[in-house]
Amino acid sequence: MESIIYERMALSNCLNKTIMAGVHNLPDPKSIFEFDRDSESVKEFRNLAAEVLNKISE
């Protein structure tokens, strides 16, 4: 495998989302693909997915 996920800031931010429910702050994580469709993280994950699909079809 050659793909590496270097850009982790957007990935970290999408997992740290929360919503208020009354007095409680509840986790509300988002997919990196929903959070920032144009980020480097998304490009890197798409490259990884393509590489995995290529490897399993060999």
Backbone hydrogen bonds in HBPLUS format (Angstrom, degrees):
<---DONOR---> <-ACCEPTOR-->    atom                        ^
c    i                          cat <-CA-CA->   ^        H-A-AA   ^      H-
h    n   atom  resd res      DA  || num        DHA   H-A  angle D-A-AA Bond
n    s   type  num  typ     dist DA aas  dist angle  dist       angle   num
A0012-SER N   A0008-ARG O   2.86 MM   4  6.01 159.6  1.90 151.5 156.4     1
A0013-ASN N   A0009-MET O   2.96 MM   4  6.20 161.4  1.99 151.4 156.6     2
A0014-CYS N   A0010-ALA O   2.97 MM   4  6.16 152.9  2.05 148.9 155.2     3
A0015-LEU N   A0012-SER O   3.25 MM   3  5.40 132.3  2.49  99.1 111.1     4
A0016-ASN N   A0013-ASN O   3.25 MM   3  5.17 140.3  2.41  95.8 106.7     5
A0030-LYS N   A0014-CYS O   2.98 MM  16  5.26 163.4  2.01 139.8 145.3     6
A0028-ASP N   A0017-LYS O   2.80 MM  11  5.19 160.0  1.84 141.3 134.4     7
A0019-ILE N   A0026-LEU O   2.85 MM   7  5.33 153.4  1.92 149.7 158.6     8
A0026-LEU N   A0019-ILE O   2.76 MM   7  5.33 154.5  1.83 172.4 165.0     9
A0021-ALA N   A0024-HIS O   2.72 MM   3  5.15 168.1  1.73 160.9 165.0    10
A0024-HIS N   A0021-ALA O   3.11 MM   3  5.15 161.7  2.14 121.6 120.8    11
A0034-GLU N   A0031-SER O   2.95 MM   3  5.16 136.5  2.14 103.8 115.8    12
A0035-PHE N   A0031-SER O   2.85 MM   4  6.07 162.1  1.88 158.8 164.7    13
A0036-ASP N   A0032-ILE O   3.24 MM   4  6.11 177.0  2.24 143.8 144.6    14
A0039-SER N   A0036-ASP O   3.13 MM   3  5.57 169.9  2.14 124.3 124.3    15
A0043-LYS N   A0039-SER O   3.29 MM   4  6.69 160.8  2.33 146.6 151.2    16
A0044-GLU N   A0040-GLU O   2.87 MM   4  6.12 159.1  1.91 153.8 159.7    17
A0045-PHE N   A0041-SER O   2.84 MM   4  6.09 157.1  1.89 152.8 159.0    18
A0046-ARG N   A0042-VAL O   2.87 MM   4  6.07 156.3  1.93 150.7 157.4    19
A0047-ASN N   A0043-LYS O   2.94 MM   4  6.18 154.8  2.01 145.6 152.6    20
A0048-LEU N   A0044-GLU O   2.94 MM   4  6.18 154.2  2.01 143.7 151.0    21
A0049-ALA N   A0045-PHE O   2.87 MM   4  6.09 161.6  1.90 149.1 153.9    22
A0050-ALA N   A0046-ARG O   2.94 MM   4  6.15 159.9  1.98 149.0 154.2    23
A0051-GLU N   A0047-ASN O   2.94 MM   4  6.14 153.6  2.01 145.2 152.8    24
A0052-VAL N   A0048-LEU O   2.88 MM   4  6.17 160.4  1.92 155.2 160.2    25
A0053-LEU N   A0049-ALA O   2.93 MM   4  6.14 168.5  1.94 152.6 155.8    26
A0054-ASN N   A0050-ALA O   2.92 MM   4  6.05 152.6  2.00 143.0 151.0    27
A0055-LYS N   A0051-GLU O   2.89 MM   4  6.14 155.1  1.95 148.3 155.0    28
A0056-ILE N   A0052-VAL O   2.96 MM   4  6.24 158.8  2.01 157.3 162.1    29
A0057-SER N   A0053-LEU O   3.16 MM   4  6.22 131.7  2.40 137.3 148.7    30
A0058-GLU N   A0055-LYS O   3.37 MM   3  5.43 160.0  2.41 100.5 106.3    31
